[in-house]
Amino acid sequence: QVQLVESGGGLVQAGGSLRLSCAASGSIFSINVMDWYRQAPGKQRELVAGITSSGSTNYADSVKDRFTISRDNAKNTMYLQMNSLKPEDTAVYYCNAEGLTQLLRTFDSWGQGTQVTVSS
């Protein structure tokens, strides 16, 4: 089993910054893809950003010029640097990881989420 724990959420004023972290632990052989999702009240969950083991990234258009995703493969940790935050960024942010366990079985794990609230 692979566990993911998010941290770094909180309350910030519009225009401010936060950095989210996602730490993976367990019987991990490799993590191929890590993603950040978010879900606002009453809305569908949406993909915010993703990063592969080789460092390729993709972003939702709404965050492309403001957020930066990165990962430290040695630590099995992913980060989301969020700058120029807007009230519409308010949501619960979830970490997702896909890869192989040390038993060479595929996994697709989710964290519990961390709340990000941006005040106007």
N, C-alpha and C positions, 0 to 999 in steps of 0.2 A: 504494500500500500504506500502511496505517495501523498504526503500532506503538504498543503500550501497555507501560508499565513501571511495576510496583508497587514501593513502598518503604514502610518504616516498621514492618515486622514485627519480632518479637523475642520475648524471654522476659520475662514479667511475672507477678507474684504475683496470686492471686485478689483481686479488689477494685480492682486497679490499672487504668490506662488506657493506651491506645495510639492513635495517629493514623496511619492508612494513607493513602498518596497514590497516585494513578494518573495518570501523565502521558502524554498522547496526542501523537504527532507523525506527520508525513508530509503527504501531499497531501490536507488536510482542508478541505472546504467547510463542513460543519456536522456537529455531533454531536447527534443527536436524543435518544438515551437512553444513559445510562451505568448500569451495575449492578455490584454486588459479589456474588460467589458465594464459597462456601467448601466444602471437602471434607475431611472427617476420614478417617483411615485406616479402611478397610473399610466406609465409608458412601458413599451417593450424594451427588453435588454438589447443593447447595441454594442458592437465591436468598436473599441476606441483605438487600439493600436496592437500590432503584433510584431514579433521578432523571431527569426530562425536561429539555429545554432551557429550559422555562418555569419550572422549579423545583418541579414536583409530585414528591412523594416517596411511596414505599411501603416497608414493612418487614416482614420475617418477624416473626411474633408473639413468637418467642423473644428477639428483640433490640429490640423496638419502644421500650421505655422506657429503653434503655441506650445505643443507638447512634444517631448522627446522620450522615446523608449530606449532602454539599454539593458544589458544583462552582463553578469559576471559569471561565466561558465564554471570557474573554479569554486565559486560559492553557491552555485545553483540559485542565484538570486536575480530578480528582475526589478527594474526601476521604471518609474514614470515621472519625469520632471514636468510639472504643469506650471506654465507661466501665463501671465495676462488672463487670469481666471475670470470667468463671467458667471453671473447667477445661473444661467442655463447649464453650466457644468455641474450644478448640484445634483448629486446622485450617490448611490452606493456603488463603489468600484470593486470589481471582482477580478481575481487573478485566475487564469487557466493555463495549464501546462499539459503537453502531450509528449510522450516519449516511450522509453523502454525501461522496465525494471531490471534488476540484476538477474532475474530469472528469464530475461528476454521476452517478457510479456508486455504488450502495449498497455499504457495507462492514459487516462484522460481525467485529470483531477481539477477540482475547484476549491478556492478558498472561501472563507465565510463572508468576506466583504469588509470594506472599510468606508465609513461615511465621509463624504466631502460636501461641505456646505459653504457656498459663496454668497455673501451678503452684498446688497446693492448700496 
